[in-house]
Amino acid sequence: MRGIDVTYYYGACIYPEVWDRETFITDIEHMKSLNMNFARIGEFIWGLLEPEEGKYDFEWLDEAVRLAQ
């Protein structure tokens, strides 16, 4: 559009909690090769982030985000 900065998002939902680490890495590489710029992640991982009530562990999510960058 003329005079308007438009950003298009192209991506996919990914569920690394379901697959092993190597499969997740392969998926990320494939997304990058397709020039995807968006990924929805982590919508079903609350049990991994809060293994006990009031105790949080974001290490798993931090690693997934690092790999996806």
CHARMM internal coordinates of N, CA and C (Angstrom, degrees):
IC EDIT
DIST 1 N 1 CA 1.4404
DIST 1 CA 1 C 1.5238
ANGL 1 N 1 CA 1 C 109.35
DIST 1 C 2 N 1.2332
ANGL 1 CA 1 C 2 N 115.36
DIHE 1 N 1 CA 1 C 2 N 137.37
DIST 2 N 2 CA 1.4630
ANGL 1 C 2 N 2 CA 120.60
DIHE 1 CA 1 C 2 N 2 CA -176.28
DIST 2 CA 2 C 1.5354
ANGL 2 N 2 CA 2 C 110.40
DIHE 1 C 2 N 2 CA 2 C -72.55
DIST 2 C 3 N 1.3347
ANGL 2 CA 2 C 3 N 115.50
DIHE 2 N 2 CA 2 C 3 N 127.19
DIST 3 N 3 CA 1.4447
ANGL 2 C 3 N 3 CA 120.79
DIHE 2 CA 2 C 3 N 3 CA 176.03
DIST 3 CA 3 C 1.5241
ANGL 3 N 3 CA 3 C 115.09
DIHE 2 C 3 N 3 CA 3 C 80.15
DIST 3 C 4 N 1.3128
ANGL 3 CA 3 C 4 N 117.46
DIHE 3 N 3 CA 3 C 4 N -2.33
DIST 4 N 4 CA 1.4651
ANGL 3 C 4 N 4 CA 121.19
DIHE 3 CA 3 C 4 N 4 CA 179.51
DIST 4 CA 4 C 1.5151
ANGL 4 N 4 CA 4 C 108.58
DIHE 3 C 4 N 4 CA 4 C -121.75
DIST 4 C 5 N 1.3181
ANGL 4 CA 4 C 5 N 115.29
DIHE 4 N 4 CA 4 C 5 N 129.01
DIST 5 N 5 CA 1.4632
ANGL 4 C 5 N 5 CA 120.06
DIHE 4 CA 4 C 5 N 5 CA 177.19
DIST 5 CA 5 C 1.5322
ANGL 5 N 5 CA 5 C 108.19
DIHE 4 C 5 N 5 CA 5 C -79.98
DIST 5 C 6 N 1.3061
ANGL 5 CA 5 C 6 N 116.26
DIHE 5 N 5 CA 5 C 6 N 114.24
DIST 6 N 6 CA 1.4597
ANGL 5 C 6 N 6 CA 121.55
DIHE 5 CA 5 C 6 N 6 CA -177.75
DIST 6 CA 6 C 1.5294
ANGL 6 N 6 CA 6 C 109.10
DIHE 5 C 6 N 6 CA 6 C -114.18
DIST 6 C 7 N 1.3118
ANGL 6 CA 6 C 7 N 116.50
DIHE 6 N 6 CA 6 C 7 N 128.67
DIST 7 N 7 CA 1.4550
ANGL 6 C 7 N 7 CA 121.73
DIHE 6 CA 6 C 7 N 7 CA 175.34
DIST 7 CA 7 C 1.5249
ANGL 7 N 7 CA 7 C 108.15
DIHE 6 C 7 N 7 CA 7 C -111.40
DIST 7 C 8 N 1.2973
ANGL 7 CA 7 C 8 N 115.80
DIHE 7 N 7 CA 7 C 8 N 126.98
DIST 8 N 8 CA 1.4523
ANGL 7 C 8 N 8 CA 120.81
DIHE 7 CA 7 C 8 N 8 CA 176.46
DIST 8 CA 8 C 1.5167
ANGL 8 N 8 CA 8 C 108.57
DIHE 7 C 8 N 8 CA 8 C -101.21
DIST 8 C 9 N 1.3054
ANGL 8 CA 8 C 9 N 115.50
DIHE 8 N 8 CA 8 C 9 N 134.56
DIST 9 N 9 CA 1.4569
ANGL 8 C 9 N 9 CA 120.85
DIHE 8 CA 8 C 9 N 9 CA 178.41
DIST 9 CA 9 C 1.5194
ANGL 9 N 9 CA 9 C 109.17
DIHE 8 C 9 N 9 CA 9 C -102.65
DIST 9 C 10 N 1.3129
ANGL 9 CA 9 C 10 N 114.40
DIHE 9 N 9 CA 9 C 10 N 130.89
DIST 10 N 10 CA 1.4559
ANGL 9 C 10 N 10 CA 121.75
DIHE 9 CA 9 C 10 N 10 CA -177.81
DIST 10 CA 10 C 1.5175
ANGL 10 N 10 CA 10 C 106.86
DIHE 9 C 10 N 10 CA 10 C -133.10
DIST 10 C 11 N 1.3066
ANGL 10 CA 10 C 11 N 117.31
DIHE 10 N 10 CA 10 C 11 N 115.20
DIST 11 N 11 CA 1.4528
ANGL 10 C 11 N 11 CA 118.49
DIHE 10 CA 10 C 11 N 11 CA -177.07
DIST 11 CA 11 C 1.5111
ANGL 11 N 11 CA 11 C 112.25
DIHE 10 C 11 N 11 CA 11 C -166.55
DIST 11 C 12 N 1.3093
ANGL 11 CA 11 C 12 N 113.75
DIHE 11 N 11 CA 11 C 12 N -156.63
DIST 12 N 12 CA 1.4631
ANGL 11 C 12 N 12 CA 120.09
DIHE 11 CA 11 C 12 N 12 CA -175.86
DIST 12 CA 12 C 1.5265
ANGL 12 N 12 CA 12 C 110.05
DIHE 11 C 12 N 12 CA 12 C -155.84
DIST 12 C 13 N 1.3026
ANGL 12 CA 12 C 13 N 115.06
DIHE 12 N 12 CA 12 C 13 N 164.39
DIST 13 N 13 CA 1.4610
ANGL 12 C 13 N 13 CA 121.39
DIHE 12 CA 12 C 13 N 13 CA 171.08
DIST 13 CA 13 C 1.5237
ANGL 13 N 13 CA 13 C 106.49
DIHE 12 C 13 N 13 CA 13 C -87.20
DIST 13 C 14 N 1.3229
ANGL 13 CA 13 C 14 N 115.77
DIHE 13 N 13 CA 13 C 14 N 133.94
DIST 14 N 14 CA 1.4578
ANGL 13 C 14 N 14 CA 119.28
DIHE 13 CA 13 C 14 N 14 CA 177.79
DIST 14 CA 14 C 1.5229
ANGL 14 N 14 CA 14 C 108.88
DIHE 13 C 14 N 14 CA 14 C -128.21
DIST 14 C 15 N 1.2979
ANGL 14 CA 14 C 15 N 115.83
DIHE 14 N 14 CA 14 C 15 N 146.20
DIST 15 N 15 CA 1.4648
ANGL 14 C 15 N 15 CA 121.98
DIHE 14 CA 14 C 15 N 15 CA -174.91
DIST 15 CA 15 C 1.5282
ANGL 15 N 15 CA 15 C 109.89
DIHE 14 C 15 N 15 CA 15 C -128.30
DIST 15 C 16 N 1.3235
ANGL 15 CA 15 C 16 N 117.15
DIHE 15 N 15 CA 15 C 16 N 74.20
DIST 16 N 16 CA 1.4662
ANGL 15 C 16 N 16 CA 119.59
DIHE 15 CA 15 C 16 N 16 CA -177.00
DIST 16 CA 16 C 1.5223
ANGL 16 N 16 CA 16 C 113.49
DIHE 15 C 16 N 16 CA 16 C -65.59
DIST 16 C 17 N 1.3134
ANGL 16 CA 16 C 17 N 117.55
DIHE 16 N 16 CA 16 C 17 N -18.15
DIST 17 N 17 CA 1.4652
ANGL 16 C 17 N 17 CA 119.55
DIHE 16 CA 16 C 17 N 17 CA 177.82
DIST 17 CA 17 C 1.5263
ANGL 17 N 17 CA 17 C 111.88
DIHE 16 C 17 N 17 CA 17 C -70.08
DIST 17 C 18 N 1.3228
ANGL 17 CA 17 C 18 N 116.78
DIHE 17 N 17 CA 17 C 18 N -15.55
DIST 18 N 18 CA 1.4608
ANGL 17 C 18 N 18 CA 121.65
DIHE 17 CA 17 C 18 N 18 CA -178.22
DIST 18 CA 18 C 1.5313
ANGL 18 N 18 CA 18 C 111.38
DIHE 17 C 18 N 18 CA 18 C -91.98
DIST 18 C 19 N 1.3381
ANGL 18 CA 18 C 19 N 116.37
DIHE 18 N 18 CA 18 C 19 N -29.83
DIST 19 N 19 CA 1.4490
ANGL 18 C 19 N 19 CA 121.06
DIHE 18 CA 18 C 19 N 19 CA -174.40
DIST 19 CA 19 C 1.5226
ANGL 19 N 19 CA 19 C 110.94
DIHE 18 C 19 N 19 CA 19 C -108.87
DIST 19 C 20 N 1.3190
ANGL 19 CA 19 C 20 N 116.05
DIHE 19 N 19 CA 19 C 20 N 163.07
DIST 20 N 20 CA 1.4639
ANGL 19 C 20 N 20 CA 120.39
DIHE 19 CA 19 C 20 N 20 CA 175.53
DIST 20 CA 20 C 1.5308
ANGL 20 N 20 CA 20 C 108.80
DIHE 19 C 20 N 20 CA 20 C -72.47
DIST 20 C 21 N 1.3309
ANGL 20 CA 20 C 21 N 115.81
DIHE 20 N 20 CA 20 C 21 N 165.61
DIST 21 N 21 CA 1.4616
ANGL 20 C 21 N 21 CA 122.42
DIHE 20 CA 20 C 21 N 21 CA -174.53
DIST 21 CA 21 C 1.5259
ANGL 21 N 21 CA 21 C 111.95
DIHE 20 C 21 N 21 CA 21 C -58.82
DIST 21 C 22 N 1.3346
ANGL 21 CA 21 C 22 N 118.04
DIHE 21 N 21 CA 21 C 22 N -42.32
DIST 22 N 22 CA 1.4723
ANGL 21 C 22 N 22 CA 121.18
DIHE 21 CA 21 C 22 N 22 CA -178.64
DIST 22 CA 22 C 1.5303
ANGL 22 N 22 CA 22 C 111.66
DIHE 21 C 22 N 22 CA 22 C -63.03
DIST 22 C 23 N 1.3133
ANGL 22 CA 22 C 23 N 117.19
DIHE 22 N 22 CA 22 C 23 N -39.89
DIST 23 N 23 CA 1.4689
ANGL 22 C 23 N 23 CA 120.48
DIHE 22 CA 22 C 23 N 23 CA 178.24
DIST 23 CA 23 C 1.5270
ANGL 23 N 23 CA 23 C 110.01
DIHE 22 C 23 N 23 CA 23 C -65.46
DIST 23 C 24 N 1.3373
ANGL 23 CA 23 C 24 N 116.41
DIHE 23 N 23 CA 23 C 24 N -41.12
DIST 24 N 24 CA 1.4616
ANGL 23 C 24 N 24 CA 120.28
DIHE 23 CA 23 C 24 N 24 CA 177.99
DIST 24 CA 24 C 1.5243
ANGL 24 N 24 CA 24 C 110.60
DIHE 23 C 24 N 24 CA 24 C -61.47
DIST 24 C 25 N 1.3170
ANGL 24 CA 24 C 25 N 117.34
DIHE 24 N 24 CA 24 C 25 N -44.05
DIST 25 N 25 CA 1.4693
ANGL 24 C 25 N 25 CA 121.32
DIHE 24 CA 24 C 25 N 25 CA 179.13
DIST 25 CA 25 C 1.5235
ANGL 25 N 25 CA 25 C 110.30
DIHE 24 C 25 N 25 CA 25 C -62.23
DIST 25 C 26 N 1.3224
ANGL 25 CA 25 C 26 N 117.39
DIHE 25 N 25 CA 25 C 26 N -42.78
DIST 26 N 26 CA 1.4699
ANGL 25 C 26 N 26 CA 121.49
DIHE 25 CA 25 C 26 N 26 CA 177.86
DIST 26 CA 26 C 1.5221
ANGL 26 N 26 CA 26 C 110.83
DIHE 25 C 26 N 26 CA 26 C -61.94
DIST 26 C 27 N 1.3337
ANGL 26 CA 26 C 27 N 116.86
DIHE 26 N 26 CA 26 C 27 N -42.00
DIST 27 N 27 CA 1.4648
ANGL 26 C 27 N 27 CA 120.77
DIHE 26 CA 26 C 27 N 27 CA 177.95
DIST 27 CA 27 C 1.5263
ANGL 27 N 27 CA 27 C 111.07
DIHE 26 C 27 N 27 CA 27 C -61.59
DIST 27 C 28 N 1.3320
ANGL 27 CA 27 C 28 N 117.03
DIHE 27 N 27 CA 27 C 28 N -43.93
DIST 28 N 28 CA 1.4604
ANGL 27 C 28 N 28 CA 121.34
DIHE 27 CA 27 C 28 N 28 CA 179.59
DIST 28 CA 28 C 1.5340
ANGL 28 N 28 CA 28 C 110.07
DIHE 27 C 28 N 28 CA 28 C -63.00
DIST 28 C 29 N 1.3283
ANGL 28 CA 28 C 29 N 117.29
DIHE 28 N 28 CA 28 C 29 N -43.72
DIST 29 N 29 CA 1.4649
ANGL 28 C 29 N 29 CA 120.54
DIHE 28 CA 28 C 29 N 29 CA 178.41
DIST 29 CA 29 C 1.5273
ANGL 29 N 29 CA 29 C 110.90
DIHE 28 C 29 N 29 CA 29 C -60.84
DIST 29 C 30 N 1.3177
ANGL 29 CA 29 C 30 N 116.24
DIHE 29 N 29 CA 29 C 30 N -40.31
DIST 30 N 30 CA 1.4677
ANGL 29 C 30 N 30 CA 120.59
DIHE 29 CA 29 C 30 N 30 CA 178.92
DIST 30 CA 30 C 1.5311
ANGL 30 N 30 CA 30 C 109.96
DIHE 29 C 30 N 30 CA 30 C -64.83
DIST 30 C 31 N 1.3253
ANGL 30 CA 30 C 31 N 116.86
DIHE 30 N 30 CA 30 C 31 N -43.91
DIST 31 N 31 CA 1.4660
ANGL 30 C 31 N 31 CA 120.29
DIHE 30 CA 30 C 31 N 31 CA 178.62
DIST 31 CA 31 C 1.5284
ANGL 31 N 31 CA 31 C 110.87
DIHE 30 C 31 N 31 CA 31 C -60.68
DIST 31 C 32 N 1.3215
ANGL 31 CA 31 C 32 N 116.64
DIHE 31 N 31 CA 31 C 32 N -42.08
DIST 32 N 32 CA 1.4623
ANGL 31 C 32 N 32 CA 120.22
DIHE 31 CA 31 C 32 N 32 CA 178.83
DIST 32 CA 32 C 1.5221
ANGL 32 N 32 CA 32 C 111.41
DIHE 31 C 32 N 32 CA 32 C -64.68
DIST 32 C 33 N 1.3352
ANGL 32 CA 32 C 33 N 117.11
DIHE 32 N 32 CA 32 C 33 N -38.72
DIST 33 N 33 CA 1.4685
ANGL 32 C 33 N 33 CA 120.01
DIHE 32 CA 32 C 33 N 33 CA 179.94
DIST 33 CA 33 C 1.5304
ANGL 33 N 33 CA 33 C 111.44
DIHE 32 C 33 N 33 CA 33 C -66.04
DIST 33 C 34 N 1.3269
ANGL 33 CA 33 C 34 N 116.32
DIHE 33 N 33 CA 33 C 34 N -23.25
DIST 34 N 34 CA 1.4681
ANGL 33 C 34 N 34 CA 121.48
DIHE 33 CA 33 C 34 N 34 CA 177.40
DIST 34 CA 34 C 1.5311
ANGL 34 N 34 CA 34 C 112.04
DIHE 33 C 34 N 34 CA 34 C -92.26
DIST 34 C 35 N 1.3459
ANGL 34 CA 34 C 35 N 116.13
DIHE 34 N 34 CA 34 C 35 N 5.47
DIST 35 N 35 CA 1.4616
ANGL 34 C 35 N 35 CA 122.94
DIHE 34 CA 34 C 35 N 35 CA -179.66
DIST 35 CA 35 C 1.5297
ANGL 35 N 35 CA 35 C 113.01
DIHE 34 C 35 N 35 CA 35 C 60.67
DIST 35 C 36 N 1.3138
ANGL 35 CA 35 C 36 N 116.03
DIHE 35 N 35 CA 35 C 36 N 33.38
DIST 36 N 36 CA 1.4588
ANGL 35 C 36 N 36 CA 119.25
DIHE 35 CA 35 C 36 N 36 CA 175.06
DIST 36 CA 36 C 1.5263
ANGL 36 N 36 CA 36 C 109.10
DIHE 35 C 36 N 36 CA 36 C -70.18
DIST 36 C 37 N 1.3184
ANGL 36 CA 36 C 37 N 116.17
DIHE 36 N 36 CA 36 C 37 N 143.89
DIST 37 N 37 CA 1.4566
ANGL 36 C 37 N 37 CA 120.71
DIHE 36 CA 36 C 37 N 37 CA -177.95
DIST 37 CA 37 C 1.5301
ANGL 37 N 37 CA 37 C 112.63
DIHE 36 C 37 N 37 CA 37 C -124.20
DIST 37 C 38 N 1.3045
ANGL 37 CA 37 C 38 N 116.60
DIHE 37 N 37 CA 37 C 38 N 16.45
DIST 38 N 38 CA 1.4603
ANGL 37 C 38 N 38 CA 120.95
DIHE 37 CA 37 C 38 N 38 CA -177.66
DIST 38 CA 38 C 1.5205
ANGL 38 N 38 CA 38 C 109.36
DIHE 37 C 38 N 38 CA 38 C -152.03
DIST 38 C 39 N 1.3133
ANGL 38 CA 38 C 39 N 116.24
DIHE 38 N 38 CA 38 C 39 N 140.66
DIST 39 N 39 CA 1.4677
ANGL 38 C 39 N 39 CA 121.06
DIHE 38 CA 38 C 39 N 39 CA 173.77
DIST 39 CA 39 C 1.5264
ANGL 39 N 39 CA 39 C 108.23
DIHE 38 C 39 N 39 CA 39 C -144.90
DIST 39 C 40 N 1.3020
ANGL 39 CA 39 C 40 N 116.11
DIHE 39 N 39 CA 39 C 40 N 130.99
DIST 40 N 40 CA 1.4642
ANGL 39 C 40 N 40 CA 120.18
DIHE 39 CA 39 C 40 N 40 CA 173.20
DIST 40 CA 40 C 1.5142
ANGL 40 N 40 CA 40 C 106.59
DIHE 39 C 40 N 40 CA 40 C -94.54
DIST 40 C 41 N 1.3110
ANGL 40 CA 40 C 41 N 115.81
DIHE 40 N 40 CA 40 C 41 N 128.26
DIST 41 N 41 CA 1.4572
ANGL 40 C 41 N 41 CA 120.85
DIHE 40 CA 40 C 41 N 41 CA -172.41
DIST 41 CA 41 C 1.5250
ANGL 41 N 41 CA 41 C 109.49
DIHE 40 C 41 N 41 CA 41 C -145.23
DIST 41 C 42 N 1.2982
ANGL 41 CA 41 C 42 N 115.58
DIHE 41 N 41 CA 41 C 42 N 147.56
DIST 42 N 42 CA 1.4599
ANGL 41 C 42 N 42 CA 120.47
DIHE 41 CA 41 C 42 N 42 CA 169.30
DIST 42 CA 42 C 1.5095
ANGL 42 N 42 CA 42 C 117.25
DIHE 41 C 42 N 42 CA 42 C 87.78
DIST 42 C 43 N 1.3064
ANGL 42 CA 42 C 43 N 118.77
DIHE 42 N 42 CA 42 C 43 N 10.98
DIST 43 N 43 CA 1.4520
ANGL 42 C 43 N 43 CA 118.74
DIHE 42 CA 42 C 43 N 43 CA -175.60
DIST 43 CA 43 C 1.5363
ANGL 43 N 43 CA 43 C 113.88
DIHE 42 C 43 N 43 CA 43 C -73.09
DIST 43 C 44 N 1.3165
ANGL 43 CA 43 C 44 N 117.37
DIHE 43 N 43 CA 43 C 44 N -17.31
DIST 44 N 44 CA 1.4683
ANGL 43 C 44 N 44 CA 120.01
DIHE 43 CA 43 C 44 N 44 CA -178.75
DIST 44 CA 44 C 1.5286
ANGL 44 N 44 CA 44 C 112.60
DIHE 43 C 44 N 44 CA 44 C -119.42
DIST 44 C 45 N 1.3285
ANGL 44 CA 44 C 45 N 118.52
DIHE 44 N 44 CA 44 C 45 N 24.19
DIST 45 N 45 CA 1.4629
ANGL 44 C 45 N 45 CA 120.06
DIHE 44 CA 44 C 45 N 45 CA -171.69
DIST 45 CA 45 C 1.5274
ANGL 45 N 45 CA 45 C 114.75
DIHE 44 C 45 N 45 CA 45 C -110.65
DIST 45 C 46 N 1.3141
ANGL 45 CA 45 C 46 N 117.49
DIHE 45 N 45 CA 45 C 46 N 16.75
DIST 46 N 46 CA 1.4630
ANGL 45 C 46 N 46 CA 117.87
DIHE 45 CA 45 C 46 N 46 CA -176.26
DIST 46 CA 46 C 1.5272
ANGL 46 N 46 CA 46 C 111.81
DIHE 45 C 46 N 46 CA 46 C -56.22
DIST 46 C 47 N 1.3100
ANGL 46 CA 46 C 47 N 117.62
DIHE 46 N 46 CA 46 C 47 N -38.01
DIST 47 N 47 CA 1.4593
ANGL 46 C 47 N 47 CA 120.68
DIHE 46 CA 46 C 47 N 47 CA 178.52
DIST 47 CA 47 C 1.5145
ANGL 47 N 47 CA 47 C 113.29
DIHE 46 C 47 N 47 CA 47 C -61.51
DIST 47 C 48 N 1.3397
ANGL 47 CA 47 C 48 N 117.07
DIHE 47 N 47 CA 47 C 48 N -29.49
DIST 48 N 48 CA 1.4687
ANGL 47 C 48 N 48 CA 120.75
DIHE 47 CA 47 C 48 N 48 CA 175.94
DIST 48 CA 48 C 1.5258
ANGL 48 N 48 CA 48 C 111.24
DIHE 47 C 48 N 48 CA 48 C -78.18
DIST 48 C 49 N 1.3277
ANGL 48 CA 48 C 49 N 116.41
DIHE 48 N 48 CA 48 C 49 N -32.80
DIST 49 N 49 CA 1.4631
ANGL 48 C 49 N 49 CA 120.28
DIHE 48 CA 48 C 49 N 49 CA -177.88
DIST 49 CA 49 C 1.5249
ANGL 49 N 49 CA 49 C 112.70
DIHE 48 C 49 N 49 CA 49 C -79.11
DIST 49 C 50 N 1.3256
ANGL 49 CA 49 C 50 N 115.82
DIHE 49 N 49 CA 49 C 50 N -30.22
DIST 50 N 50 CA 1.4679
ANGL 49 C 50 N 50 CA 120.41
DIHE 49 CA 49 C 50 N 50 CA 178.78
DIST 50 CA 50 C 1.5325
ANGL 50 N 50 CA 50 C 108.57
DIHE 49 C 50 N 50 CA 50 C -129.23
DIST 50 C 51 N 1.3444
ANGL 50 CA 50 C 51 N 116.63
DIHE 50 N 50 CA 50 C 51 N 78.55
DIST 51 N 51 CA 1.4656
ANGL 50 C 51 N 51 CA 119.97
DIHE 50 CA 50 C 51 N 51 CA -176.28
DIST 51 CA 51 C 1.5332
ANGL 51 N 51 CA 51 C 113.20
DIHE 50 C 51 N 51 CA 51 C -65.06
DIST 51 C 52 N 1.3247
ANGL 51 CA 51 C 52 N 116.13
DIHE 51 N 51 CA 51 C 52 N -28.75
DIST 52 N 52 CA 1.4627
ANGL 51 C 52 N 52 CA 122.35
DIHE 51 CA 51 C 52 N 52 CA 174.25
DIST 52 CA 52 C 1.5185
ANGL 52 N 52 CA 52 C 106.93
DIHE 51 C 52 N 52 CA 52 C -131.81
DIST 52 C 53 N 1.2905
ANGL 52 CA 52 C 53 N 116.52
DIHE 52 N 52 CA 52 C 53 N 147.53
DIST 53 N 53 CA 1.4578
ANGL 52 C 53 N 53 CA 119.80
DIHE 52 CA 52 C 53 N 53 CA -179.32
DIST 53 CA 53 C 1.5303
ANGL 53 N 53 CA 53 C 110.47
DIHE 52 C 53 N 53 CA 53 C -55.01
DIST 53 C 54 N 1.3176
ANGL 53 CA 53 C 54 N 114.66
DIHE 53 N 53 CA 53 C 54 N 124.80
DIST 54 N 54 CA 1.4583
ANGL 53 C 54 N 54 CA 121.03
DIHE 53 CA 53 C 54 N 54 CA 178.73
DIST 54 CA 54 C 1.5118
ANGL 54 N 54 CA 54 C 115.51
DIHE 53 C 54 N 54 CA 54 C 82.69
DIST 54 C 55 N 1.3291
ANGL 54 CA 54 C 55 N 118.15
DIHE 54 N 54 CA 54 C 55 N -3.61
DIST 55 N 55 CA 1.4721
ANGL 54 C 55 N 55 CA 121.87
DIHE 54 CA 54 C 55 N 55 CA 178.10
DIST 55 CA 55 C 1.5205
ANGL 55 N 55 CA 55 C 108.29
DIHE 54 C 55 N 55 CA 55 C -114.35
DIST 55 C 56 N 1.3154
ANGL 55 CA 55 C 56 N 115.40
DIHE 55 N 55 CA 55 C 56 N 119.89
DIST 56 N 56 CA 1.4554
ANGL 55 C 56 N 56 CA 121.31
DIHE 55 CA 55 C 56 N 56 CA -173.19
DIST 56 CA 56 C 1.5181
ANGL 56 N 56 CA 56 C 111.11
DIHE 55 C 56 N 56 CA 56 C -112.71
DIST 56 C 57 N 1.3244
ANGL 56 CA 56 C 57 N 115.71
DIHE 56 N 56 CA 56 C 57 N 143.92
DIST 57 N 57 CA 1.4570
ANGL 56 C 57 N 57 CA 122.46
DIHE 56 CA 56 C 57 N 57 CA 178.62
DIST 57 CA 57 C 1.5251
ANGL 57 N 57 CA 57 C 107.93
DIHE 56 C 57 N 57 CA 57 C -138.12
DIST 57 C 58 N 1.3361
ANGL 57 CA 57 C 58 N 116.45
DIHE 57 N 57 CA 57 C 58 N 103.95
DIST 58 N 58 CA 1.4556
ANGL 57 C 58 N 58 CA 121.52
DIHE 57 CA 57 C 58 N 58 CA -178.31
DIST 58 CA 58 C 1.5275
ANGL 58 N 58 CA 58 C 112.79
DIHE 57 C 58 N 58 CA 58 C -97.99
DIST 58 C 59 N 1.3231
ANGL 58 CA 58 C 59 N 117.59
DIHE 58 N 58 CA 58 C 59 N 5.75
DIST 59 N 59 CA 1.4584
ANGL 58 C 59 N 59 CA 121.08
DIHE 58 CA 58 C 59 N 59 CA -177.10
DIST 59 CA 59 C 1.5294
ANGL 59 N 59 CA 59 C 111.45
DIHE 58 C 59 N 59 CA 59 C -57.84
DIST 59 C 60 N 1.3126
ANGL 59 CA 59 C 60 N 116.81
DIHE 59 N 59 CA 59 C 60 N -44.72
DIST 60 N 60 CA 1.4633
ANGL 59 C 60 N 60 CA 121.50
DIHE 59 CA 59 C 60 N 60 CA -179.22
DIST 60 CA 60 C 1.5267
ANGL 60 N 60 CA 60 C 110.52
DIHE 59 C 60 N 60 CA 60 C -60.92
DIST 60 C 61 N 1.3190
ANGL 60 CA 60 C 61 N 117.93
DIHE 60 N 60 CA 60 C 61 N -46.58
DIST 61 N 61 CA 1.4555
ANGL 60 C 61 N 61 CA 121.72
DIHE 60 CA 60 C 61 N 61 CA -179.57
DIST 61 CA 61 C 1.5286
ANGL 61 N 61 CA 61 C 111.05
DIHE 60 C 61 N 61 CA 61 C -68.06
DIST 61 C 62 N 1.3300
ANGL 61 CA 61 C 62 N 116.97
DIHE 61 N 61 CA 61 C 62 N -40.27
DIST 62 N 62 CA 1.4723
ANGL 61 C 62 N 62 CA 120.17
DIHE 61 CA 61 C 62 N 62 CA 177.22
DIST 62 CA 62 C 1.5193
ANGL 62 N 62 CA 62 C 111.19
DIHE 61 C 62 N 62 CA 62 C -57.90
DIST 62 C 63 N 1.3390
ANGL 62 CA 62 C 63 N 117.15
DIHE 62 N 62 CA 62 C 63 N -43.47
DIST 63 N 63 CA 1.4581
ANGL 62 C 63 N 63 CA 119.96
DIHE 62 CA 62 C 63 N 63 CA 179.00
DIST 63 CA 63 C 1.5266
ANGL 63 N 63 CA 63 C 111.40
DIHE 62 C 63 N 63 CA 63 C -64.72
DIST 63 C 64 N 1.3166
ANGL 63 CA 63 C 64 N 117.42
DIHE 63 N 63 CA 63 C 64 N -42.86
DIST 64 N 64 CA 1.4636
ANGL 63 C 64 N 64 CA 120.84
DIHE 63 CA 63 C 64 N 64 CA 179.53
DIST 64 CA 64 C 1.5265
ANGL 64 N 64 CA 64 C 110.68
DIHE 63 C 64 N 64 CA 64 C -60.55
DIST 64 C 65 N 1.3187
ANGL 64 CA 64 C 65 N 117.40
DIHE 64 N 64 CA 64 C 65 N -42.09
DIST 65 N 65 CA 1.4628
ANGL 64 C 65 N 65 CA 120.96
DIHE 64 CA 64 C 65 N 65 CA 179.01
DIST 65 CA 65 C 1.5252
ANGL 65 N 65 CA 65 C 110.41
DIHE 64 C 65 N 65 CA 65 C -67.32
DIST 65 C 66 N 1.3278
ANGL 65 CA 65 C 66 N 117.62
DIHE 65 N 65 CA 65 C 66 N -42.19
DIST 66 N 66 CA 1.4782
ANGL 65 C 66 N 66 CA 120.53
DIHE 65 CA 65 C 66 N 66 CA 177.61
DIST 66 CA 66 C 1.5407
ANGL 66 N 66 CA 66 C 110.50
DIHE 65 C 66 N 66 CA 66 C -58.16
DIST 66 C 67 N 1.3161
ANGL 66 CA 66 C 67 N 116.28
DIHE 66 N 66 CA 66 C 67 N -44.83
DIST 67 N 67 CA 1.4675
ANGL 66 C 67 N 67 CA 120.01
DIHE 66 CA 66 C 67 N 67 CA -179.00
DIST 67 CA 67 C 1.5293
ANGL 67 N 67 CA 67 C 111.29
DIHE 66 C 67 N 67 CA 67 C -64.76
DIST 67 C 68 N 1.3011
ANGL 67 CA 67 C 68 N 116.59
DIHE 67 N 67 CA 67 C 68 N -32.34
DIST 68 N 68 CA 1.4734
ANGL 67 C 68 N 68 CA 120.83
DIHE 67 CA 67 C 68 N 68 CA -176.28
DIST 68 CA 68 C 1.5291
ANGL 68 N 68 CA 68 C 112.99
DIHE 67 C 68 N 68 CA 68 C -81.12
DIST 68 C 69 N 1.3140
ANGL 68 CA 68 C 69 N 118.41
DIHE 68 N 68 CA 68 C 69 N -15.25
DIST 69 N 69 CA 1.4696
ANGL 68 C 69 N 69 CA 119.61
DIHE 68 CA 68 C 69 N 69 CA -177.24
DIST 69 CA 69 C 1.4979
ANGL 69 N 69 CA 69 C 112.48
DIHE 68 C 69 N 69 CA 69 C -75.30
END
COOR INIT
IC SEED 1 N 1 CA 1 C
IC BUILD
